[in-house]
Amino acid sequence: MAKPDGTPCPDSMPRDARQPAFDHVVVPGRYAVAAIVWLHGFGDGPEGWADEFRGLHAQYSSARFVYLRAPRLPQTCYRGALVTSWGDYHDEECTRKGTLDYDNQNIVSEAVLAEAHAVMDEIVDSGLPASSIVVGGFSMGATAAAEVALRYSRGPIGGLVMLNGWLLPRARAALAAGPLPRRVL
């Protein structure tokens, strides 16, 4: 798709691992005393999760909800096809101990990690301490959330929520080294 002047619309331009520049959906908290940063699963987007958590927005109106959107990245398992993801899957099979992707550090690209940390830095720079941030995700997003949370350098965060994910080697090492988030769910 193109704008009237012929330039491509942002949604139609492929993104790659070097320039993730993912956008995000923000549900601002009225008095923001906490922030929840959510990472969706492979091939998904943030809108469904923002809708799914709508009840939480009302219940926790003092929290800012930030739903990150993964870039479209080439996938080895799909012969280079671009898919909305946090990194590169090598195998189409379910990820479990012993599979190609279980220890595949490229499941979460370093560019994505840096971008997510920049979003968290913005939250901290706005006045919220890192200990008031909870990072969570689903599936590949849960794995990315663990990398983001456990490798964040500006202090331990308030919590980590992982739904159907696993820890990559660097996250396992960070977890072993501590300090830990207040809650690991």
Secondary structure, DSSP 8 states (H G I E B T S, - for coil): -B-TTS-B-GGGS---TT-----EEEE--SS-SEEEEEE--TT--HHHHHHHTHHHHHHTTTEEEEEE---EEEEGGGTTEEEE-SS----SS---TTSTTTT-GGGS-HHHHHHHHHHHHHHHHTT--GGGEEEEEETHHHHHHHHHHHT-SSS--SEEEEES----HHHHHHHHH----SEE-
